[in-house]
Amino acid sequence: MADLSKSQVCHINLIETAYNVMADNFLERHRRDYEERKEAWLRNKKHMPKVKRKLQRPDDESL
């Protein structure tokens, strides 16, 4: 960076900072969306009827 002007160095630092902020916002946004979907799923799960199934066992279990 010794041969770059001061304005070029500032511009590069600005781009790096913007990139890091965008990456952080991306992760935070996806985490927030995931938590919202999970919360909605858990709310719906509480109201779902439980499925109870009986296994049909053969009369002769040695088969």
C-alpha positions as CSV (number, residue, x, y, z in Angstrom):
1,M,0.0,0.0,0.0
2,A,3.1,2.2,0.0
3,D,2.5,3.3,-3.6
4,L,-1.2,4.1,-3.1
5,S,-2.5,7.6,-2.5
6,K,-4.2,8.5,0.8
7,S,-7.6,8.7,-1.0
8,Q,-7.1,5.3,-2.5
9,V,-6.3,3.8,0.8
10,C,-9.4,5.4,2.4
11,H,-11.5,4.1,-0.5
12,I,-10.2,0.6,0.0
13,N,-10.8,0.8,3.8
14,L,-14.4,2.0,3.1
15,I,-15.0,-0.9,0.7
16,E,-13.7,-3.4,3.3
17,T,-15.8,-1.9,6.0
18,A,-18.9,-2.0,3.8
19,Y,-18.2,-5.6,2.9
20,N,-17.9,-6.6,6.5
21,V,-21.1,-4.8,7.5
22,M,-23.0,-6.4,4.6
23,A,-21.7,-9.9,5.6
24,D,-22.7,-9.3,9.3
25,N,-26.2,-8.0,8.3
26,F,-26.6,-11.1,6.0
27,L,-25.9,-13.5,8.9
28,E,-28.1,-11.5,11.3
29,R,-31.0,-11.3,8.9
30,H,-30.9,-15.1,8.1
31,R,-30.7,-15.9,11.8
32,R,-33.6,-13.6,12.6
33,D,-35.6,-15.2,9.7
34,Y,-34.8,-18.7,11.0
35,E,-35.9,-17.8,14.6
36,E,-39.2,-16.3,13.3
37,R,-39.9,-19.5,11.2
38,K,-39.0,-21.7,14.2
39,E,-41.2,-19.8,16.5
40,A,-44.2,-20.0,14.1
41,W,-43.6,-23.7,13.6
42,L,-43.5,-24.3,17.4
43,R,-46.7,-22.3,17.9
44,N,-48.4,-24.5,15.2
45,K,-47.0,-27.7,16.6
46,K,-48.7,-27.1,19.9
47,H,-52.1,-27.1,18.2
48,M,-51.5,-30.1,16.0
49,P,-53.2,-33.4,16.9
50,K,-50.9,-36.1,18.0
51,V,-50.8,-39.1,15.7
52,K,-51.0,-42.4,17.7
53,R,-50.3,-45.5,15.7
54,K,-50.6,-49.0,16.8
55,L,-48.1,-51.5,15.4
56,Q,-49.6,-54.6,14.0
57,R,-47.6,-57.4,15.3
58,P,-47.7,-60.8,13.8
59,D,-49.3,-63.6,15.8
60,D,-46.2,-65.7,15.5
61,E,-43.2,-63.4,16.4
62,S,-40.7,-66.0,15.4
63,L,-41.2,-65.2,11.7
